[in-house]
Amino acid sequence: MSIQSTDTVADLITRIRNAIAVGKTEIRVPTSKLKAAVAEKLQKTNYIEKVQIEEAAPRGILHVIINNDGANTRINAIEKVSKPGRRVYVGANEIPVVKSGRGTVLISTSKGIMTGAEAKKARLGGEVLVKVY
């Protein structure tokens, strides 16, 4: 019996949060385009070290290296904002600022996954996915 998650991004975020809590430096999760885009955006904003997609039989595996051995993690807190029961949408002028600009919010826009600053610059709103600092 396989366990199917209805909110794949929440599963990814929870696995990252749990790995940080127990001191692990990497995780492996079944991949999807949305999970890969979120992980790559976290890598671009320098919250995680490296993202690799490994090809596997029924579905690929997303290999996320959170930090190098012996290094401190760059994520203090990470949480899913929009949930299946309560979606959170914002306009370009309403994009939230995390920790007075020291954190980042990831937004799903019509042009793909963007950080809050990128979405504000492109004047795009969308669904608020993740808040990280």
Buried (B, 14 or more C-beta within 10 A) or exposed (E): EEEEEEBBBBBBBBBBBEBBEEEBBBBEBBBBEBBBBBBBBBBEBEBBBEBBBEEEEEEBEBBBBBBEEEEEBBBEEBEBBBEEEEEBEBEBEEBEEBEEEEBBBBBBBEEEBBBBBBBBEEEBBBBBBBBBB
